[in-house]
């Protein structure tokens, strides 16, 4: 049941992000929607449950993006690991943590992306445009990240409760 939920969420997010969002001007500087999902996996699920989907999502996004192969895979993997390390010291259901962790994840993804561009050689005009975009992405993440993670957790818990109820009825 849990894996079916993950597959459905991943497919919906990837399809929405790659086909619908580019055509809505409000979302020009919106962040990667898979970041809240990866953070959700890191915060609320076991590592053995989440790592497979993090790797598959990274591979899928690398193939869809057309950019340097392994960039999304590396970003998602390290984001998942960092979230797992953070919850060793902080309470995962802390609302203040949820407010800032998606913005920190967006910042981390952008730092990795910018570093990879500079390693390949770039001009300074790129940096000015990118910093403006990163600031908007962090603001979007600060405003919406908490709601994405809370919504994912709520839906997952409801589906698990419903599915467990179905199993209890059958037996």
Secondary structure, DSSP 8 states (H G I E B T S, - for coil): -HHHHHHHHHHHHHHIIIIIGGG-GGGTT---THHHHHHHHHHHS-HHHHHHHHHHHHHHHHHHH-SSTTHHHHHHHHHHHHHHHHHHHS-TT-HHHHHHHHHHHHHHHHHHHHHHHHHH---HHHHHHHHHHHHHHHHHHHHHHHHHHHHHHHHHHHHHHHHHHHHHHH-
